[in-house]
Amino acid sequence: MKISRRGFLKYCLGSAAALGLDHSTLGILEKVLATGSGPPIIWIAASNCTGCTVSLANRISTSKPVDVADLLFNTVSLAYHPNLMGAAGSLAVETALAAERSKAFILAVEGGIPTAFGGRCCYVWNENGRDMTALEVVERLAPKAHAVLSIGTCASFGGMSGAAPNPTGIRSVRDITGVSTVNIPGCPAHPDWIIGTTAKLLAGSRLSLDSDGRPTDYFRSTIHGSCPRNGRDWAETIGQEGFCLRDLGCKGPNTRGDCVSRKWNGGTSWCIGANAICIGCTEKGFPDRFSPFFSSAGALPDGHPRTENQSCSSCHGSSGPGGDDDDSGGGSQLPANHPPTGGQSCSTCH
Protein backbone atom coordinates (compact mmCIF):
# COMPACT_ATOMS: atom_id res chain seq x y z
CA MET A 1 0.00 0.00 0.00
CA LYS A 2 1.17 3.53 -0.81
CA ILE A 3 0.32 6.47 1.40
CA SER A 4 -0.17 9.78 -0.35
CA ARG A 5 0.70 13.24 0.87
CA ARG A 6 -3.00 13.61 1.57
CA GLY A 7 -2.84 10.46 3.70
CA PHE A 8 0.11 11.81 5.68
CA LEU A 9 -1.72 15.09 6.24
CA LYS A 10 -4.76 13.14 7.44
CA TYR A 11 -2.51 11.24 9.84
CA CYS A 12 -1.11 14.54 11.17
CA LEU A 13 -4.62 15.96 11.54
CA GLY A 14 -5.79 12.92 13.48
CA SER A 15 -2.70 12.97 15.71
CA ALA A 16 -2.28 16.77 15.91
CA ALA A 17 -2.62 17.02 19.68
CA ALA A 18 -0.30 14.10 20.33
CA LEU A 19 2.30 15.42 17.90
CA GLY A 20 2.08 18.99 19.19
CA LEU A 21 0.82 20.45 15.89
CA ASP A 22 -1.48 23.49 15.99
CA HIS A 23 -3.92 24.64 13.28
CA SER A 24 -1.53 27.15 11.71
CA THR A 25 1.20 24.52 11.42
CA LEU A 26 -1.22 22.05 9.84
CA GLY A 27 -2.34 24.70 7.33
CA ILE A 28 1.21 25.42 6.23
CA LEU A 29 2.05 21.71 6.16
CA GLU A 30 -0.91 21.11 3.85
CA LYS A 31 0.43 23.67 1.37
CA VAL A 32 3.96 22.28 1.50
CA LEU A 33 2.76 18.71 0.91
CA ALA A 34 0.43 19.82 -1.89
CA THR A 35 3.27 21.50 -3.81
CA GLY A 36 5.96 18.99 -2.92
CA SER A 37 8.21 21.91 -2.02
CA GLY A 38 9.51 20.53 1.28
CA PRO A 39 13.26 20.18 1.65
CA PRO A 40 14.78 16.73 1.03
CA ILE A 41 16.11 14.76 4.00
CA ILE A 42 19.59 13.24 4.13
CA TRP A 43 19.65 10.67 6.96
CA ILE A 44 23.18 9.69 7.99
CA ALA A 45 23.91 6.60 10.09
CA ALA A 46 26.99 7.19 12.22
CA SER A 47 27.96 5.07 15.25
CA ASN A 48 24.57 3.60 16.13
CA CYS A 49 22.55 0.41 16.54
CA THR A 50 19.80 1.50 14.08
CA GLY A 51 17.42 1.43 17.04
CA CYS A 52 15.87 4.82 16.26
CA THR A 53 15.12 3.75 12.69
CA VAL A 54 13.58 0.53 14.01
CA SER A 55 11.53 2.54 16.51
CA LEU A 56 10.23 4.80 13.75
CA ALA A 57 9.40 1.82 11.54
CA ASN A 58 7.60 -0.02 14.33
CA ARG A 59 5.33 2.89 15.17
CA ILE A 60 4.30 3.66 11.61
CA SER A 61 3.62 0.02 10.80
CA THR A 62 0.82 -0.13 13.38
CA SER A 63 -1.49 2.33 11.60
CA LYS A 64 -1.70 4.54 8.55
CA PRO A 65 0.79 5.27 7.04
CA VAL A 66 1.33 1.52 6.91
CA ASP A 67 5.12 1.59 7.12
CA VAL A 68 8.01 3.98 7.31
CA ALA A 69 8.90 3.49 3.64
CA ASP A 70 5.45 4.73 2.60
CA LEU A 71 5.80 7.70 4.91
CA LEU A 72 9.26 8.79 3.82
CA PHE A 73 9.22 7.95 0.13
CA ASN A 74 5.74 9.16 -0.70
CA THR A 75 5.32 12.05 1.71
CA VAL A 76 8.65 13.73 2.20
CA SER A 77 11.64 13.60 -0.07
CA LEU A 78 14.03 11.14 1.51
CA ALA A 79 17.21 11.67 -0.44
CA TYR A 80 19.29 9.18 1.53
CA HIS A 81 18.83 6.59 4.28
CA PRO A 82 21.17 3.58 4.38
CA ASN A 83 18.50 1.18 5.63
CA LEU A 84 15.32 2.40 3.97
CA MET A 85 16.14 3.66 0.49
CA GLY A 86 15.78 1.44 -2.54
CA ALA A 87 18.90 2.64 -4.33
CA ALA A 88 22.38 1.39 -3.46
CA GLY A 89 25.99 2.14 -4.24
CA SER A 90 26.92 5.11 -6.38
CA LEU A 91 23.28 5.80 -7.31
CA ALA A 92 22.35 6.22 -3.65
CA VAL A 93 25.33 8.48 -2.99
CA GLU A 94 24.59 10.65 -6.02
CA THR A 95 21.05 11.17 -4.74
CA ALA A 96 22.44 12.43 -1.45
CA LEU A 97 24.96 14.68 -3.19
CA ALA A 98 22.22 16.13 -5.42
CA ALA A 99 20.23 16.99 -2.30
CA GLU A 100 23.35 18.62 -0.84
CA ARG A 101 23.69 20.77 -3.96
CA SER A 102 20.08 21.88 -3.60
CA LYS A 103 21.14 23.91 -0.53
CA ALA A 104 17.73 23.37 1.09
CA PHE A 105 18.00 19.98 2.75
CA ILE A 106 17.39 18.68 6.27
CA LEU A 107 20.24 16.66 7.75
CA ALA A 108 19.21 13.88 10.14
CA VAL A 109 22.00 12.08 11.99
CA GLU A 110 21.47 8.83 13.87
CA GLY A 111 24.39 7.82 16.07
CA GLY A 112 27.36 9.52 17.68
CA ILE A 113 30.31 10.76 15.63
CA PRO A 114 33.63 8.91 16.11
CA THR A 115 36.64 11.22 16.18
CA ALA A 116 39.46 8.84 17.15
CA PHE A 117 41.80 7.59 14.41
CA GLY A 118 40.79 10.49 12.21
CA GLY A 119 37.19 9.31 12.32
CA ARG A 120 38.08 6.08 10.51
CA CYS A 121 35.89 4.02 12.86
CA CYS A 122 32.78 4.78 10.83
CA TYR A 123 32.32 5.25 7.08
CA VAL A 124 29.02 6.31 5.54
CA TRP A 125 29.59 6.17 1.77
CA ASN A 126 32.10 6.35 -1.09
CA GLU A 127 32.64 9.44 -3.21
CA ASN A 128 34.65 9.06 -6.42
CA GLY A 129 36.47 6.01 -5.10
CA ARG A 130 37.18 7.46 -1.67
CA ASP A 131 35.50 6.17 1.47
CA MET A 132 34.03 9.06 3.48
CA THR A 133 33.88 8.97 7.26
CA ALA A 134 30.84 10.06 9.25
CA LEU A 135 33.03 12.80 10.73
CA GLU A 136 33.89 14.23 7.29
CA VAL A 137 30.37 14.04 5.92
CA VAL A 138 28.65 15.52 8.96
CA GLU A 139 31.21 18.33 9.27
CA ARG A 140 30.60 19.20 5.62
CA LEU A 141 26.82 18.90 5.50
CA ALA A 142 25.73 20.34 8.87
CA PRO A 143 26.69 23.98 8.16
CA LYS A 144 24.85 23.83 4.81
CA ALA A 145 21.64 22.23 6.08
CA HIS A 146 18.31 24.01 6.49
CA ALA A 147 18.09 22.22 9.86
CA VAL A 148 20.03 19.46 11.63
CA LEU A 149 18.19 16.74 13.54
CA SER A 150 20.14 14.64 16.03
CA ILE A 151 18.07 11.47 16.19
CA GLY A 152 18.51 9.55 19.45
CA THR A 153 20.71 10.12 22.47
CA CYS A 154 23.93 9.03 20.72
CA ALA A 155 23.68 11.80 18.13
CA SER A 156 22.29 14.28 20.66
CA PHE A 157 24.68 13.76 23.57
CA GLY A 158 27.00 10.79 22.89
CA GLY A 159 24.78 8.16 24.47
CA MET A 160 25.60 4.47 24.51
CA SER A 161 28.10 4.74 21.67
CA GLY A 162 30.06 7.31 23.70
CA ALA A 163 29.91 5.49 27.04
CA ALA A 164 33.12 5.14 29.04
CA PRO A 165 35.83 4.39 28.13
CA ASN A 166 34.69 5.70 24.71
CA PRO A 167 37.57 4.18 22.70
CA THR A 168 36.40 5.69 19.38
CA GLY A 169 36.14 9.24 20.74
CA ILE A 170 32.39 9.63 20.19
CA ARG A 171 31.04 13.18 20.33
CA SER A 172 27.62 14.66 19.64
CA VAL A 173 26.71 16.30 16.33
CA ARG A 174 26.45 19.74 17.93
CA ASP A 175 29.79 19.31 19.67
CA ILE A 176 31.50 18.26 16.43
CA THR A 177 30.03 20.86 14.09
CA GLY A 178 29.25 23.84 16.30
CA VAL A 179 25.85 23.96 14.57
CA SER A 180 22.70 24.37 16.69
CA THR A 181 20.98 21.02 16.34
CA VAL A 182 17.45 19.94 17.19
CA ASN A 183 18.06 17.09 19.61
CA ILE A 184 15.51 14.26 19.71
CA PRO A 185 17.06 11.97 22.34
CA GLY A 186 15.91 8.61 23.59
CA CYS A 187 17.37 5.13 23.43
CA PRO A 188 15.59 4.83 21.11
CA ALA A 189 13.77 8.07 20.26
CA HIS A 190 9.98 7.78 20.23
CA PRO A 191 8.63 7.81 16.64
CA ASP A 192 6.09 10.53 17.47
CA TRP A 193 8.93 12.81 18.57
CA ILE A 194 10.64 12.31 15.21
CA ILE A 195 7.48 12.68 13.10
CA GLY A 196 6.12 15.69 14.99
CA THR A 197 9.42 17.56 14.85
CA THR A 198 9.87 16.78 11.15
CA ALA A 199 6.33 17.95 10.38
CA LYS A 200 7.01 21.29 12.10
CA LEU A 201 10.24 21.73 10.18
CA LEU A 202 8.50 21.00 6.87
CA ALA A 203 5.87 23.59 7.76
CA GLY A 204 8.53 26.13 8.66
CA SER A 205 7.14 26.47 12.18
CA ARG A 206 9.32 27.73 15.00
CA LEU A 207 10.49 25.01 17.33
CA SER A 208 10.60 25.74 21.04
CA LEU A 209 13.72 24.05 22.44
CA ASP A 210 14.98 23.61 25.98
CA SER A 211 18.53 24.31 27.14
CA ASP A 212 19.64 20.92 25.79
CA GLY A 213 18.16 21.55 22.34
CA ARG A 214 15.16 19.25 22.86
CA PRO A 215 11.65 20.19 21.61
CA THR A 216 9.65 21.34 24.64
CA ASP A 217 6.52 19.79 23.10
CA TYR A 218 7.90 16.42 24.24
CA PHE A 219 10.55 17.15 26.90
CA ARG A 220 8.90 19.78 29.07
CA SER A 221 8.29 17.77 32.26
CA THR A 222 9.96 15.02 34.23
CA ILE A 223 8.78 11.45 34.06
CA HIS A 224 8.27 11.42 37.84
CA GLY A 225 6.17 14.61 37.83
CA SER A 226 3.26 12.94 36.05
CA CYS A 227 3.94 9.32 36.94
CA PRO A 228 0.83 7.58 38.37
CA ARG A 229 3.10 5.99 40.99
CA ASN A 230 4.25 9.37 42.31
CA GLY A 231 3.32 9.54 46.01
CA ARG A 232 2.81 5.79 46.35
CA ASP A 233 4.82 3.68 48.78
CA TRP A 234 8.23 2.66 47.49
CA ALA A 235 8.71 -0.80 46.06
CA GLU A 236 11.19 -3.01 47.89
CA THR A 237 11.81 -5.33 44.96
CA ILE A 238 11.18 -5.47 41.22
CA GLY A 239 7.72 -6.66 40.23
CA GLN A 240 5.62 -4.95 42.89
CA GLU A 241 2.74 -3.59 40.84
CA GLY A 242 1.81 0.06 41.40
CA PHE A 243 4.61 0.94 43.83
CA CYS A 244 7.04 3.82 43.23
CA LEU A 245 10.36 2.49 41.93
CA ARG A 246 12.61 5.37 42.96
CA ASP A 247 14.22 3.44 45.82
CA LEU A 248 15.24 0.79 43.28
CA GLY A 249 17.06 3.39 41.18
CA CYS A 250 14.32 4.85 38.96
CA LYS A 251 15.70 7.94 37.20
CA GLY A 252 12.25 9.45 36.55
CA PRO A 253 12.78 12.44 38.89
CA ASN A 254 15.71 13.66 36.75
CA THR A 255 14.53 12.57 33.29
CA ARG A 256 12.39 14.62 30.92
CA GLY A 257 9.95 13.13 28.44
CA ASP A 258 6.25 12.47 27.92
CA CYS A 259 6.50 8.67 28.00
CA VAL A 260 3.89 8.59 30.79
CA SER A 261 1.09 9.84 28.54
CA ARG A 262 2.43 8.87 25.11
CA LYS A 263 3.57 5.34 25.90
CA TRP A 264 5.32 3.10 23.36
CA ASN A 265 4.53 0.48 20.73
CA GLY A 266 1.32 2.13 19.60
CA GLY A 267 0.36 3.24 23.12
CA THR A 268 0.72 -0.25 24.58
CA SER A 269 3.00 0.39 27.53
CA TRP A 270 6.08 2.20 28.81
CA CYS A 271 9.07 1.36 31.00
CA ILE A 272 7.55 2.02 34.43
CA GLY A 273 4.19 0.68 33.29
CA ALA A 274 5.99 -2.60 32.65
CA ASN A 275 7.42 -2.53 36.22
CA ALA A 276 10.87 -1.52 34.98
CA ILE A 277 12.72 1.57 36.17
CA CYS A 278 13.30 4.65 34.05
CA ILE A 279 17.02 4.58 33.15
CA GLY A 280 17.30 8.24 32.08
CA CYS A 281 17.81 7.56 28.37
CA THR A 282 16.71 11.02 27.16
CA GLU A 283 19.24 12.89 29.29
CA LYS A 284 22.72 14.23 28.70
CA GLY A 285 25.29 11.94 30.32
CA PHE A 286 23.33 8.73 29.68
CA PRO A 287 24.35 6.00 30.43
CA ASP A 288 27.44 6.86 32.54
CA ARG A 289 25.73 9.46 34.73
CA PHE A 290 22.96 7.00 35.55
CA SER A 291 25.01 3.85 36.08
CA PRO A 292 24.67 1.47 37.76
CA PHE A 293 21.01 1.64 36.84
CA PHE A 294 19.66 -0.06 39.98
CA SER A 295 21.18 2.50 42.34
CA SER A 296 20.71 6.13 43.38
CA ALA A 297 23.19 7.29 40.69
CA GLY A 298 21.36 9.82 38.55
CA ALA A 299 18.12 9.39 40.50
CA LEU A 300 18.82 12.09 43.08
CA PRO A 301 17.04 15.46 42.90
CA ASP A 302 19.13 18.38 41.64
CA GLY A 303 21.31 19.73 44.46
CA HIS A 304 21.04 16.58 46.56
CA PRO A 305 24.39 15.49 48.07
CA ARG A 306 26.01 12.35 46.71
CA THR A 307 24.99 9.15 48.46
CA GLU A 308 27.72 6.74 47.36
CA ASN A 309 24.98 4.68 45.69
CA GLN A 310 22.92 4.24 48.83
CA SER A 311 19.18 3.88 48.36
CA CYS A 312 16.79 6.70 49.23
CA SER A 313 15.42 4.72 52.17
CA SER A 314 18.82 4.83 53.84
CA CYS A 315 17.79 8.30 55.01
CA HIS A 316 14.13 8.63 54.02
CA GLY A 317 11.22 6.53 55.17
CA SER A 318 9.55 4.62 52.35
CA SER A 319 6.10 4.30 53.83
CA GLY A 320 5.06 7.95 53.65
CA PRO A 321 3.18 9.99 56.28
CA GLY A 322 2.12 7.91 59.21
CA GLY A 323 4.51 5.10 58.38
CA ASP A 324 5.95 2.79 60.97
CA ASP A 325 9.37 4.43 60.82
CA ASP A 326 8.38 8.09 61.10
CA ASP A 327 5.29 10.26 61.34
CA SER A 328 6.72 13.04 59.18
CA GLY A 329 7.00 11.14 55.93
CA GLY A 330 10.68 12.00 55.85
CA GLY A 331 12.13 8.97 57.58
CA SER A 332 14.00 8.87 60.83
CA GLN A 333 17.08 10.59 59.39
CA LEU A 334 16.34 13.62 57.24
CA PRO A 335 19.44 15.04 55.49
CA ALA A 336 21.34 17.73 57.39
CA ASN A 337 19.65 21.16 57.24
CA HIS A 338 16.50 19.66 55.69
CA PRO A 339 13.42 21.73 56.62
CA PRO A 340 10.56 20.10 58.55
CA THR A 341 8.22 18.18 56.27
CA GLY A 342 4.96 19.00 58.03
CA GLY A 343 3.74 15.47 57.46
CA GLN A 344 4.26 15.56 53.71
CA SER A 345 5.77 12.60 51.92
CA CYS A 346 9.15 12.88 50.20
CA SER A 347 7.49 12.66 46.80
CA THR A 348 5.67 15.95 47.43
CA CYS A 349 8.90 17.80 46.63
CA HIS A 350 11.21 15.15 45.18
N, C-alpha and C positions, 0 to 999 in steps of 0.2 A: 504493500500500500504506500502511496505517495501522499505526503501532506503538503498542501499548498500554503502560500503566504497567508491566504484568507484563513486557513485552518490554524496556522500559528497564531494569528491575531485573535481568533476565537478562543484559543487556549489561554492567551494572555488576558482576555476579557474575563473568562471564567475564573481565572486564578489571580485577578488583579490585586485583591486585598492581601493574599498570601505572598505575592511577589513584590508588594510594595509599590505598585504602579497606580498613579492617579489618573484622572480623566484626561488631563492635558497631555500627559506622557502617552497615553493610549492613542490619542488623536494624532499626535506627531508620528508615532510608530506606524499607524495605519497608512499615512502618506508615504513614509519611507519604504514600507513593504510593497505598496502599490506600484511605486516607480522603480523598485529594485536599486535604489541609489545608496543603500547602506554600504559602509566600508567593508572590504573583505577582511577575513580573520586569518592570521597566520598563527597556528598553534604549535609551539615548539615543545618537544619533550626533552628535558634535561635529565638530571639525576633524580629519577622517580620510580615508583612502582606501578604507574599507570592507574593507581587507585581512583584518582579524581575523574579520569575518563570513564572508568567502570561505573563509578557512582552516578555520573551524568547519564550513561546509557541505561542503567537499571531503572532510574526514575522515569525516564521518558518511555520506556518500554511498557510501563504499566497502564498507560492511558494515551489518548491522542495528544501530540503526535506519537505514532506507534513506536518509533525507535529514534535513536540519536542521529542516525544517518539521514532519515527523512527530515528531521528538524534542521540539521546543519546544511545539507546539500540543497534543500528545496525552499528554505526560508531565508537563511543568510548565506553570504558568499564565503564558504570555507575554502580558502586558497590552499591551505596545507594543514594536515594532521597526520602524523605517521601511522596511526592505528585505524583511522576512519576513512581516509580518502581512497578512492578507487585507483588512482594513478600510482605509479611506482617509478623509482629510478630517476633518470634525468628529466622525464616528463613532469614528475611531481615537483622536483626542485625548480624547474622553469616556471611552474605555476606560482610558486612562492616568490620567486624573484620578480615576476611580472607584477604581483601584488605590491611588492616593495617599491617598484618603480612608479606605482600609482600614487604614492605619497599620501594615501588616505586610508591606511589599513589599521586594524586593531591587532596588537601583538598579545597573544596569550601564552604564558610560559607555565608549564607544569613541571615541577621539580627544581631542586636547588642547582646552583651553578658551580661546578668544580673549578677551582683556580690553581690547585697544585699541579706540578709537572706541565706548566703552561696551558692548563685546561685540557690536556690530552687524556683525561679520564672519561670524556663523554663527547662523542661526535654526533652531529645531527644530520648532515647530508654532505654530498660531494659537489663541488663547483669546479667545472673545467679540469677534472682530474685531481683536485685537491680536496682532501677530507677536511671539513670545517667543524671546529669544536663548538659546543654550546656557548662557551665563553665568547668566542669571536662573533658568532651570529647574533647573540643577544646584545652585545656591546654595540654592534652596528645597527641593528634594527630598532632598539628601544628609543633612541633619540629622534628617530624619524616617524615613529608611530603616532597615530591620532590619539591612542590611549594604550596603556600597558596593563594587562590583567595578570596578576600573580595568582595562579590557580593552586590552592592547597597550601598547607603550612610550610612545605619545603621551599617553594618559590617565594612565599611571603616572608618567612623568617629563618629559613634553614632547615627546620623540622627534623624528621627522622634521618634524612640523608646527611644532615650536618651534625648529628649527635656525636658526643665525645667518643673517641679521640679525633674524629673528623679527619681521617687520613687524606682525603682528596681535597681538603680546603674549601668545603661548600660555603657559599655565601648567598644571601638573598638577591633577587633581581634588582631591588632598589639600591642595595648596598653596592652592587657591582657597577651599575650604570649611572647612579646619581639621579635617575629619572623618578619622578613621583608616580608610583604605581598604585593601582587599585588592588588591595590585598583581599583575597577571598580565601581565608585559611580554613583549616579543617583537615583531619586525617581519616577519611577524605573530606573534601568540601561537599556540602549538601548541594544537590543539583539545582534546587530552587534558588540558592544564592548565586549560582553561576548564570542561570537563565534570566533571573530578574535583573541582575547587574548588566548583562549583555543587552537586554531589551532597553534599559535606560540609556545605555551608550548609543545604541542604534537610533534612539529617538532624540539624541542630543540633549537629554535632560541633565541637570546638574546633580552630581552625586554628593551626598553628605557623608563625609568620612570621619572616623574618629582619629585619635592621635597616632594610632598604628596603621592608618590607611585602610581600615575596614569600613564597608558600608554600614551606616548606623541603622538602616532598615532592618538589618539582621543581627547586628552585634551591639545593640544598645544596652542590654541588661545582662546581669549575671544569670547563670543557670540556677544557682541557689535561690535567687530573689523570687523566682516564680515557680520553684519546684513544689509539687504537691506534698512532698515529704518535709518541707521546711516547717520547723516547730514541733515535729514528731519526735518521740524518743529515739535515741541513737541505737542503731543495730550493733550487736555484739559480734556477729559473724555474718558472712555472706549468705544470702538466701532468705533473710528475714523480710518478708513482704511488707511494704509500706513504712518501714523504719528509715530514718535519716541515716545516710551512709558516711557522714563526714568523719566520724571517729574511725572509720576503716580506711580513710585516705581520700575521700571524694574531693575533687578539686573544683566542684561547682561554685563555691563562694568566690573564687578568683578567676573564673572562666566566663567569657561573654559569648552569647549565642542564643538563638531562639529555638533550640532543639526541643525544649519542653512543650511548646505549642505546635511546632512544625512536624516533629517526629521524623522518622526515616522509613525507607522502603515503602513509599506510597502511604505514609501516615500510620504504619503498622506499630512501630515501637520506637524507643530510644534507649540510650545506654542505661540510665537510672531506672527507666520503666522495665528494663529486663533484669533488674537487681544487680547491675554492674555499676561501678563507680564512674564518675566523670574523670577522665585522665588529663583534662586541660588541653586538648589537641588544637584548639583555635588560638592559643596564646603564644606570644613571643617567648622563646626559651624552652618550648616543648621539644623533646621530652626531658632534657637534662634537668631543667628547673623543677620538674614534677616527679622526679625519680628518687627513690623507688615509689612506684605508684601506690602501693598499699601502706602509706605512711603519711605523716603530716607535711612532708615536703611539698611545697606549692599549694597546700590546702589552707594555710594560715591566712587570716585577714591581713590587709595591708597595714604595716606598722607593728604587727605582732612580733615579739621577740622570737628568735630561733628556739626550737624545742629539742634539737638533736634527735629528730624523728620520733619523739614521744607522741602518743595519741592525745587527742583533746581531753579525754577523760582523766588523764594524769593530773590535771588541775581543775577541770570543770566537771560538774556532775552531769550524768547523761540522762537522768530521769526527769529533768525539768522542774518547775515549781512544785513544791510539796513532795519532792522525791525523798527516798529513804536517807540519802546522804546529805541533804541540805535543804533548807526551806526557802532559799533565795533563788534557786534555779542556777546558781553560779558554781556549785560544787563547794567542797569544804576548803579549797585552796584557790581563791581568786588570785590572778597575777598581781604582782606588786603594783601599788598605786591605782588599782582598778576601782572605779567608783562603785558605790552600792547598787545592786541590781533592782531593788524594790520589788522583788518577787518575780521579775521577768525571767524568761528562759534565755539562754545564751543566743539562741537563734533569732531573738528579737533584733539584735544589733549585728550579729556575725553571720 
